Amino acid sequence: MTSTDSAQNSAGAPAKAPAKDPWDLPDVSGLVVGVLGGTGPQGKGLAYRLAKAGQQVIIGSRSAERAEEAARELGHGVEGADNAETARRSDIVIVAVPWEGHGKTLESLRTELAGKLVVDCVNPLGFDKKGAYALKPEEGSAAEQAAALLPDSRVTAAFHHLSAVLLQDPEIDEIDTDVMVLGEGRADVETVQALANRIPGMRGIFAGRLRGAHQVESLVANLISVNRRYKAHAGLRLTDL
C-alpha cells in the first residue's frame, strides 16, 4: 500500500470520537435529593452535608412528624416528609434505612420510586463477640436486592464508607474521603459521582458494576474494626487518581 492509499483510507474512515474525560461530570446542583431513613445517623449526616453544600434535600421517615422535626434541627432548607412523599418529590433517592427494614421499605415504595435514580448505601452487617461481620443477602448485596425489588428504578450503590459522626459534626468543614460508586448506567453513576463531589473533601469514583457491591458493602466491617482499634473515624482514599 502506498502512502497515498494510506492517506485516502485514513481520510475516508469515520473519525473516532475522543475518549471521554472520566472527571467530566454533570451539574447536579438543581436536583432534589431525598433520603429515606433520613432521621438515622447516616441519613441525617448525608442530608446535612448535601444541604449545606446547597442541594435541595428532603428527609424521609415512616413518620412525617419525626422527619419534619429532624429537618428543623438540620436547617439549611432541609424539608421532612414521610418516605412515600419523599420518594415522589425527589429526583435522586438515597436509601439509608437499617438493613433489617431494607427489603420491606423498598418493596412498599416500588410505585413511588419508579423512574427514580436510587442510591443504596446500606451495609448488611451482623455483630457478635468478635465484632462486625458482613452478611450476604440472597441477591448478592443490599444494592442488588434493591435492584430486584425496584425493576422500574435505576439503582446505584454509593456512600457506604462514611462516618456518621464526621458527617454530622458542624465543626468539620471537609470530609476527607473517596466515595466508591457502582451501577449499570454510566450516566447514572456519573450523576452520583457528581453528587458526592458536592460535599467538600469528597470525590465520587466509579468502582464497577452493581455485581461488585457486596465487596464494597462488606468492607465496612473492616473499617469498624479499624475505628475501634485506633479510636478513629476512618474512610477511604484511592491512590494514583
C-alpha positions in Angstrom: 0.0 0.0 0.0 1.4 3.4 -1.0 1.4 6.4 1.3 -1.3 7.9 -0.9 -3.6 4.9 -0.5 -3.0 5.1 3.3 -3.9 8.7 3.4 -7.1 8.1 1.4 -8.2 5.2 3.7 -7.5 7.4 6.7 -9.5 10.3 5.2 -12.4 8.0 4.3 -12.7 6.4 7.7 -15.1 7.9 10.2 -13.3 9.9 12.8 -13.1 8.2 16.2 -14.6 10.2 19.0 -12.1 11.3 21.6 -12.2 9.4 24.9 -14.5 11.0 27.5 -12.7 12.6 30.4 -13.7 10.5 33.4 -13.7 13.6 35.6 -16.2 15.4 33.3 -19.3 15.1 35.4 -22.8 16.6 35.1 -24.2 19.6 37.0 -26.5 18.1 39.7 -27.0 21.3 41.7 -30.6 21.7 40.6 -31.7 18.1 41.5 -33.8 17.4 44.6 -32.3 14.7 46.8 -34.5 12.6 49.1 -33.0 10.5 51.9 -35.0 7.5 53.1 -34.0 6.8 56.7 -33.1 10.5 56.9 -33.7 10.5 60.7 -31.0 7.9 61.3 -27.3 8.8 61.9 -26.1 8.1 58.3 -29.0 9.5 56.5 -29.2 12.6 58.7 -25.4 13.2 58.2 -25.7 12.9 54.4 -28.7 15.2 54.4 -26.9 17.8 56.4 -23.7 17.7 54.2 -25.6 17.9 50.9 -28.0 20.7 52.1 -25.0 22.6 53.5 -23.4 22.3 50.0 -26.6 23.9 48.5 -28.5 20.9 47.5 -32.3 20.8 48.0 -32.9 17.9 50.4 -35.9 16.1 51.8 -35.5 13.6 54.5 -38.0 10.8 54.8 -39.2 8.6 57.7 -42.1 6.3 58.4 -43.4 9.2 60.5 -43.8 12.6 58.7 -43.7 14.4 62.1 -40.4 12.8 63.0 -38.9 13.7 59.7 -40.1 17.3 60.0 -38.6 17.6 63.5 -35.2 16.3 62.2 -35.4 18.7 59.3 -35.8 21.6 61.6 -32.8 20.5 63.6 -30.6 20.3 60.4 -31.6 23.6 59.0 -30.1 24.7 55.6 -33.6 24.4 54.0 -34.0 20.7 54.6 -37.6 19.5 54.5 -39.1 16.5 56.1 -41.9 14.2 54.9 -42.9 10.5 55.1 -41.0 8.1 53.0 -43.6 7.9 50.2 -43.8 11.7 49.8 -40.0 12.0 49.9 -39.7 9.4 47.1 -42.3 11.1 45.0 -40.8 14.6 45.3 -37.2 13.7 44.7 -35.0 13.3 41.6 -32.4 11.2 43.4 -33.3 9.0 46.4 -30.7 7.8 48.8 -31.6 4.7 50.7 -30.1 4.9 54.3 -32.6 2.7 56.2 -31.4 0.0 58.6 -30.6 -3.3 56.9 -33.3 -5.1 58.9 -36.0 -3.0 57.2 -34.3 -2.6 53.8 -36.4 -5.0 51.7 -39.7 -4.2 53.3 -39.2 -0.5 52.9 -38.3 -0.6 49.3 -41.0 -3.1 48.4 -43.6 -0.7 49.9 -42.2 2.2 47.8 -41.9 0.5 44.4 -44.5 2.7 42.8 -43.1 6.0 44.2 -39.6 5.0 43.2 -40.4 4.1 39.6 -38.3 6.1 37.2 -36.1 7.5 40.0 -32.3 7.3 40.4 -31.9 5.3 43.6 -28.6 5.3 45.6 -28.3 2.4 48.0 -25.8 3.0 50.9 -27.0 0.2 53.2 -24.4 -2.2 54.6 -25.7 -5.7 55.6 -23.8 -6.4 58.8 -24.1 -8.8 61.8 -22.4 -8.4 65.2 -21.2 -10.9 67.7 -18.5 -11.1 70.4 -15.8 -10.8 67.7 -17.2 -7.6 66.3 -18.8 -6.7 63.0 -19.0 -9.2 60.1 -20.6 -8.9 56.6 -23.8 -10.6 55.7 -24.5 -11.7 52.1 -28.1 -11.3 51.0 -29.7 -13.9 48.7 -29.5 -11.4 45.8 -25.7 -10.8 46.5 -25.8 -7.4 48.2 -28.2 -4.8 49.5 -27.9 -2.9 46.2 -28.7 -5.9 44.2 -31.7 -6.6 46.5 -32.8 -3.0 45.8 -32.4 -3.6 42.0 -34.5 -6.8 42.2 -37.2 -5.1 44.2 -37.3 -1.9 42.1 -37.4 -3.1 38.5 -38.6 0.3 37.3 -35.9 2.3 39.1 -32.2 2.9 38.2 -30.3 1.6 41.2 -26.7 2.5 42.1 -24.6 1.9 45.2 -22.6 4.6 47.0 -21.8 6.4 50.3 -21.0 3.2 52.2 -17.8 4.1 54.0 -18.7 7.5 55.6 -18.6 8.2 59.3 -21.9 9.4 60.6 -20.1 11.2 63.4 -18.0 13.2 61.0 -20.9 13.9 58.7 -23.0 15.4 61.5 -20.1 17.4 63.1 -20.7 21.1 62.2 -17.1 21.9 63.3 -15.8 19.9 60.4 -15.7 21.7 57.0 -14.4 18.9 54.8 -14.9 15.1 54.8 -11.6 13.7 53.6 -12.7 10.6 51.8 -13.5 9.0 48.4 -16.9 7.6 47.6 -17.0 4.4 45.5 -20.0 4.4 43.1 -21.3 1.3 41.4 -24.0 0.9 38.8 -25.1 -0.2 35.4 -25.7 3.0 33.6 -22.7 5.4 33.0 -24.9 8.5 33.2 -26.5 7.4 36.5 -23.1 6.6 38.0 -21.7 9.9 36.9 -24.7 11.7 38.4 -24.0 10.1 41.8 -20.3 10.8 41.5 -21.1 14.5 40.9 -23.4 14.4 43.9 -20.6 13.1 46.1 -18.3 15.8 44.7 -20.7 18.5 46.0 -19.5 17.7 49.6 -16.2 19.4 50.2 -13.3 17.0 50.5 -15.2 14.1 48.8 -14.6 12.5 45.4 -17.0 10.2 43.7 -15.1 7.4 42.0 -16.5 4.8 39.5 -15.9 1.4 41.1 -17.6 -1.1 38.7 -21.0 -2.6 38.1 -23.6 -3.4 40.7 -22.5 -7.0 41.0 -19.4 -5.8 42.8 -21.5 -4.1 45.6 -21.1 -6.9 48.1 -17.3 -6.3 48.4 -17.9 -2.6 48.9 -20.6 -3.1 51.5 -18.6 -5.7 53.3 -15.6 -3.5 53.7 -17.5 -1.5 56.3 -17.0 -4.4 58.7 -13.2 -3.9 58.4 -13.5 -0.2 58.8 -15.4 -0.7 62.1 -12.5 -2.8 63.3 -10.0 -0.1 62.3 -12.0 2.6 64.0 -12.4 0.6 67.2 -8.7 -0.2 67.5 -7.5 3.3 66.7 -10.4 5.4 68.2 -10.9 7.0 64.7 -13.5 7.6 62.0 -11.5 6.3 59.1 -12.7 6.5 55.5 -11.1 5.5 52.2 -8.7 7.3 49.8 -7.8 5.7 46.4 -4.3 6.5 45.3 -2.9 7.4 41.8 -6.2 9.1 40.7 
